Amino acid sequence: MPATTKPATTKPAHAQGAREDRIELRATREEKRLLARAAAHERLDLTGFIMRTVLPAAREVVDRAERIVLSERDSVRVLELLENPPKPTPALLAAARRRLGRT
């Protein structure tokens, strides 16, 4: 397999931040060969190919896990509660007093 060079279309290291941390990845010989072939087709080194492919998926997973999507009905209910909050319950008032006592 021919050696690959960094294509002119990738950002220089200083533009994307220098990659200093390392990740160790275990793969079968066949998996590594497949990744290397795919990277070569994209004119990327193996690290660049893996990072370009995996980072968007990681961002999507984190976004999906950390974002709450409300239905229209639930959105309206949240806005109503923000505009007209209910009176605090005795349990909430007791919890607030306990909290104030700790600080």
N, C-alpha and C positions, 0 to 999 in steps of 0.2 A: 504494500500500500504506500503511495507516495506521501511524503511529509507535507503537512499543510502549513500554510503561513497565514498570519492574521490578515483578513481582507481589509481593504481601504474603507469599507462601509461600517466597520465596527468603531465604536467610540474609543478614543485613546484612554489608557488606564487612568490618567489624571482627570478625565471628564466624567468617568463613572465611579471614581473613588478606587483607590488601590485595594486590591483584595489581599488581605494579610492573614486572615483566619483560614484554617484548613479543615476540610471535612474528609474523613476516610470513608470510602464506599467499597463495599464488597460486591463483586459481580462474578458470574461464571465467565469462562473464557469466551463463550459464544455471545453473551450479553455485551461484554467489553468490545468484541469485534464489531457487533452490530452498531453500538454507540459510536465507535470510531468511524465506521463507514458513513453513518448518517452525518456526523460532524464534518467529514471530508466533503460530502455532497453539498453541505451548506457553507463550505469554505471557512470553517471555524475549528479551533482546537477543541479538544474534548471538554475541557472546563467551560469554555464559552458556550458550547452546544448545550451541555447539561444545565448551566445556569439560565440560559435564555429560554429553555424549555420548561424547567421546573419552577422558576420564580413566579411566573404568572399563575400557575396552578396553586402555589403556596399562598399567594395574595388572595386568590379567590376563596380558598378554604378559610383563611383567617377572616376575610370580609363576611363570609356567610355565617361564621360562628359568632362574630362580634356585632352584627347588625340585626336590629329588630325590624321586621317588616310587618306593619299593621294593615288590616283591612280598612276600607273606607269607614265602616261602622265603628271599628275600634279607634281609628284616628279621631273621629268626631267625638267619641266618648272621652278620650284623653284631653282634647282641647276643652271640652265642657268642664272637666274636673280641674283643669288648670285655671280656667276663668272663674269658676265657682267651686272652690274646694269645699269638701264636707267639713263639718265641725269635728275637731279631734275627739276620739273616743277616750273613755277613762283609761283604758290600757295604754293608749298612745301617750297620754299626759303622764302616766306613771313612768313609762319608759323614758320620756324626756327628762323627768325629774331625776331619775337614776343616772342618766347620762350626765346631766349638769353636776351632779354630786361627785362624779369621777374626775372632772376637769379642774 
